[in-house]
Amino acid sequence: MRKFSLIILLIIAFVFFVQSCIKTDKQKFHDFFLIYPSKDVKNIDSYSDNLGINASYWLAFDCEDSTIKKITSKLQLTQEIVETPGLFGGLNTRPTTWWDTAFIYHAKPLSKKEKNLYWYLWYDKKTKRAYFLTFDT
């Protein structure tokens, strides 16, 4: 009986741990942008690589121009001349169907750098698709 109780306790602890680690894409959107996604935000996809010393987080979603303006203002992103073709690793090296490396390679992102933290936001006005990458070095 004691072994059975211990097994049940371990299963409950494991389930609680897994549930606390999993966030919905809308929660991740809020964590990254400090705003809740409005109704125009759809088709949110995300990827994270936080194993090891450095972490990187990738988010792509459909939205209207007004949402990009809100994000830009909230994060204080600026349109500067930033070379991004050198952003390799993660989804730039192992692309998915939702991360458009061809667009990102040529587009000019909104960006911000603070110490060893970087933020990049690309927006395709034709497809209304946004691509966000943040990482530390």
Summary of the structure (lengths in Angstrom):
residues: 137
radius of gyration: 18.1
end to end distance: 50.4
largest distance: 66.5
contacts: 350
relative contact order: 0.17
helix: 36%
strand: 27%
